[in-house]
Amino acid sequence: MPRSLSHRRTALTAAAALGTFVLTTLPASATSTPAQIATSKTNGIAYLKSLQAADGSYAGSGLSNEWAFSALASAGTAAVDVTPGGDTSKNARTVYRNLLSTSGWPSSSPVVTDYERATLNAYAAGIDPARVSASRNLIADIYGYWQTSEPGYIGPSANFNGTVFAALALNGAKTQAGQARIPQALRDAVVTRLRANQHNDGGWNYSKAEGNPSQLSAASDIDMTGAAMAALCVSGVPNTDTDIVQAKAFLKSKLVPNSGAFNAMFGVNTDSNGWAVSGLNACGIDAQTGDFRTSMGKTPVDFLIAQQFNPGGGFKYLPSDTSPTAYSSIDGLRAVAGGGFTATPPVPTTPGAPQWVSQSSLTSGTATKLALTVDDGAGNLKVCSVALTPTGSTTTLGAVLDAATSGATPSGCVTSVAPSSGTGTITAVNGKASSGSNTWKVSIDGSSFTSATRGTVVSVGDTIAVRWGA
């Protein structure tokens, strides 16, 4: 199960020596029945509910269980409906939101995957990740890790999985209305890096491969192939795209005939299978039909369900294990339920509980962050997290751009704005002036681009894209 995302497996002393095989043509029919999948979901939900602490929490220090929210949502259970002993004041969503809102979270030395993990799970829990609180904007937190010297990477490029999960978080965690909140220019830049890191065998690994022939020719990892496939698909890449087709072929080549498992780098295990199936799910590829049904009639979903203890509902990590683990149970349930790496939160059954919770306005005097992109129309995309302290319940685009000149991470996102005061039309950003029909325009939370003015209202958590063009 993904934990910090950079170190998530239990190390095994040796990978299992399992051969691959060539698939034969078989009927496109599922082997695990809808009834079996429904039972797996019901029992899996019950097990994940049992992981909740007495204070209502899932997340905590070390290897937390907050990924349960993505699995629960995929299986149709709202986090707000998960309570310890029926105490609704300690429901899982409220407790998680309170944790994310604290100034000490995630740690004194955070990494980008902390914020990506939180974004995916907050979204699945029904917490708008850009509006967790007056001070917490997880989308802006991720923007702050943009690599100016290597555009398209988010977090250090050597830790490639940070960019993969940035794509999953920024594209998968849509607005409450279901709108993709980031601009196409940012999406394209990240997709370019995802493609550049695909190995020669069609898969991906955790570390950077771009520009390194030996890394590109190295064996790929089942887990990261599933995650990278999902990252491309949630970014708008169709499952007929050549890179997705090659990734699909790589996964097929790793199927084990008698179980439907994938022969992963660390041997056959539930977590790797779960990640691969979630990648297929995110791309709209059925893991039970002909392409992933082995010569012995088994599928990856069959393997996952075979690893589940029933009626207890937990999944074991290795086929030889005699007890379940939390992370394998999360990965297994999410995949069997048809989920990718996050899911739209279900409508709660708790009376009066809304599907979404979010901060409704800025708080005067409370420091916050906003996510900003500046596109000069010539391929020089700037991405940053802007720190500012509002003086009212809303702010303005002019105030955000002014703040970005000195309070942006990474720096250099905005160097100048014209005019420098007032509420009128913005005529120049970073020294590039409007010219004829090519003017500065703004989009908020993925809305259509319109004329950018200093007085354009900006609210709490807004994702702001400024662009020069016709």
Secondary structure, 3 states (H helix, E strand, C coil): CCCCCCCCCCCCCCCCCCCCCCCCCCCCCCCCCHHHHHHHHHHHHHHHHHCCCCCCCCCCCCCCCCCHHHHHHHCCCCHHHCCHHHCHHHCHHHHHHHHHHCCCCCCCCCCHHHHHHHHHHHHHHCECHHHCCCCCCHHHHHHCCECCCCCCCECCCCCCHHHHHHHHHHHHCCCCCCCCCCCHHHHHHHHHHHHHCCCCCCCECCCCCCCCHHHHCCCCEHHHHHHHHHHHHHCCCCCCCHHHHHHHHHHHHCECCCCCCECCCCCCCHHHHHHHHHHHHHCCCCCCCHHHCCCCCCCHHHHHHHCECCCCCCECCCCCCCCCCHHHHHHHHHHHCCCCCCCCCCCCCCCCCCCCECCCCCCCCCCEEEEEEEECCCCCEEEEEEEECCCCCCEEHHHHHHHHHHHEECCCCCCCEECCCCCCECCEECCEECECCEEEEEEECCCCCEECECCCEECCCCEEEEEEEC
